[in-house]
Amino acid sequence: MEFPELRPIAIRVVIMSRSRQRSITTHRLFPAATLVVPESEIASYAHIPLEKVGIPDAISGVSAVRNWIVAHFPEECLVMMDDDISAAMCMVALKVRKLSVDETAAMVENTARCAFGAGARLFGWHQRSDPRLLQRNDPFGVHHWMGGAVGVIGKEVKWDELLKCKCDIDATLTELMVNRLVFNEARFCFAQERDKNLGGNSLFRSEERIAAEKRYLKSKWKAHMRFEKYKSQDRVVVDVHRRQSVHLDA
């Protein structure tokens, strides 16, 4: 008997960067990754020892760049990383442990294969490096939003290009509604400088745009999502109940 969910899949790690030639950090954790930058900026990233692929300058914003990456690269599984990640963390014990480069590569590959085996098309990791938030009886969430480090399997997942800042929330909700599943490896997370560095998506981020995108998401998804305050920051709560029929082959 063959199990298609267990067959090998090709995986590529892609780091997305724009105008952060001097502050990029993710390449130190993923020395075999592909770096995607605007075509006009490739020369300014010459000091980063990675394979580089130029994206047309006119394609900007996380959503449009993610869509381009999914369409451009042939690998069945693409793991897209922000450029400001500094470490991968394990939260299984009561204290956080930083993973080595080799451990990080193995963890990402294992997550991708587990997500593929589960039938997920979108996967990611815990959003916060706080082991108190890990539910040890539910280490693999299927009901959480993805962001920062996002994996896709296949070519069906799309990002709404009307959104520049909150597009990953929208993509997660779309997958939960359509595929009824996203895969969240909650035992691990990535440490990164969210919303602090110049360049990248900060070129589009403003209080007015964020407020407008929140209104757009609430209008689009209504009761399926809400924003809550957590330590003075927004926390996203998604609410899509999984109702799935099970059919057993004779």
N, C-alpha and C positions, 0 to 999 in steps of 0.2 A: 504494500500500500504506500502511495506517495503522499507526502504532506507538503503542499505548495507553500504553506506559511513558514516552513523551515528551510526553504532553499536559500542559497547565498544571494545577497543583493549588493550592488555596487554603491559605495558611499563616498561622497565628496564633502569636505568641510570648506565653506566659503566665508571669508571675512569681508564684511561690507564697510567701506570707509569713504569719506569725502572731507577734504580740507582738514585732515588731522594727521598730517605727515609727521609732526613732532610729538604728538600725544598718544598715538596708537600703541596699544599694549597686547592685544590678543594674539599677535603673531608669536610671542614668546611661549605661549601655551600650546599653540598648534603650528609647529614648524613645517608641517607638510601640507598646510592649507593653501587654498587659492585666494588671492586678494583681488577683490573687485573694486575698482576706483573709476572716477570719470576719466574718459580718454585724455582730456587736457591735463590731467594731474599725474599721469603714469610716471613721467620723468622725475617728479618731486618725491615719489615714493621709492626711488632707486635704492635707497639705503636699507629697505626692508627686504630681507632675503627669502622672498616667497615668489611663486609663480604669480604673475599679474595678468589680469584680463581687464580691458577697458570697456566701460559701458558708455554709450552716447551721453554727452553732457546734458542733453534735453530731458533725459530720464532722471527724475529726481524725486525724493521722498521715499520713505521706507516701503510703502505699498507698491509703488511702481518698480522700484529696484528689486524687491522680492519677486514680483511677477516676471521680470526680465530674467532673473537668475533661473527660475524654474523652467522657463521656456528655452533658455540658452544652453544649459549644460545637459548632457545626455544621461548622467547617472540616475538610477531609479530613486535613490535617496540623497537628498541635499540637506546639509545642516548649515544654517545661516547664522553667523555670529556677529554681534555688535563688535566694534573695534576697540572698546574700552574695557574689555574683560581682563582682570588681573589674576584670577585664580579660580580653580574648581574646588568645591568644598563637599566633603562627606558629612552628613548629619545623623548617621545611624547611632553613634554613641551620644551621650549627653553633652559632649563638647564637639565643636566643629573641627574637623581635620582637613588640612589642605592636601590635595592630591598632587602627585608628581606629574610631569609631562606625559610619561608613559601610562600612568594610571588614568589620566584624563582621557587619552586617546582610547583606551580600552573601555572606559565607562561610556563614552559617547557611542562607540560602536555597539556595545551591548544594549544600550537604550534603543538605538535604531532597530536592532534585530528584534528586541522584545516588542516594540511598537508595531513592526511589520507582522510579527507572529500574532499579535492581538487584533490585526485588521485595521489599525489606525492609519490615517493619512496625514495627520498633524500630530507632532509630539514636542515635548520640551521638558523643562526641569523646574524645580521649586523656585519661586520668585524671591524668597528671602532666606538669608543665612541665619536662621533662628531655629535651632533644634527643638525648641518648645512647640513650634508650629507643626512638627512632623507627627502625623497620626500613625503610630507604629502598627496598628491593625489595618491600615489602608495605605501602604507605601507607594502604590501605583494608582494615582488618581485618574479618573476618566471624565472629570467634570470640572476642570480648572482651565483658566486662560493661559496662553503661552505668550512669551515675549522675551526680547533680549537675545536669547539663544533658541532658535526655532528649527525644528526638523520637518521636512515634508517627504512623503513617499508617494511616488507617482506624479502626475501632472495635472490632477484635477483641482487642487487647492488654489484659490484665487484670493487676492487682497483687493479691497475696495479702494480705488485710487482717488476717491473723493476725500479720503482720510489721510492725513500726513503724520499724525501723532498717535492716534488710538486705533490704528488699523489692525494690530494683532488681536485686540479684543474682539473686533468684528469678525476676523477670520476664524477665531476660536468658536464663536457663537454660530457662525455659518456651518462649520463642521459638526458641531453638536446637533444642529437641527437636521442636517442632511445625512451625515454618516453615523450620527448618534454616539460618536466616540472621539475623544482625543486622548493621548497617552501622556501622562505627567509622571516622570521619574522623580518622585518627591523626596527620595533619600539624598539627592545631590542638588547643588545649586551652583551658580556662577557669581563671583564677586565682581562688580563693575561700578564705574563712576557714572551712574545714571543722571542724565540731564545736567551735568556739571561742565563738561568740556565744550569749548567752542567748536564750530564746524559740525559736520554730520547733520543729524536731524534738528539740531538747535537753530539751524538757518530758518526753520519753519515754525518753531515753537514760540508761542506767545500766549498770554493769558486769554486774549480774545479768541484765538484759534482753538485753544483747548476747551474753552467754554462752549464754543460753537460745535465742536466735535462731540462733546458730551451730550448736547441737546440732540444732535443728529442720531447718536447711538440710542438714546432713550426713545426717540421717535420711531426708530427702526425696529428696536427689539422689545420695547415696552417692558412687560413684567419679567422678561427673561434675563435682565441684568440691572444692576444698580451700583452706585458709587457710595462707599462708606469711608469715614475718616479713620485712619490708623496711624497714631503717632504723628499727627498733623499732615499726613499724606493721604492721598486717595487710595483706597483699596477697592478692587473690582470684585463684585460678587456675581457669578453667573448662575442661572437657575433654569436648566433645561433637563426635565425629567427623562430618564432613559426608560423607554418601554420597548422591549425588543422581543419579537417572537423567536422561539427556538424550534428548529426543525431537525429531527434526527433521521439520518438516512438508515434505511433498513439494512 
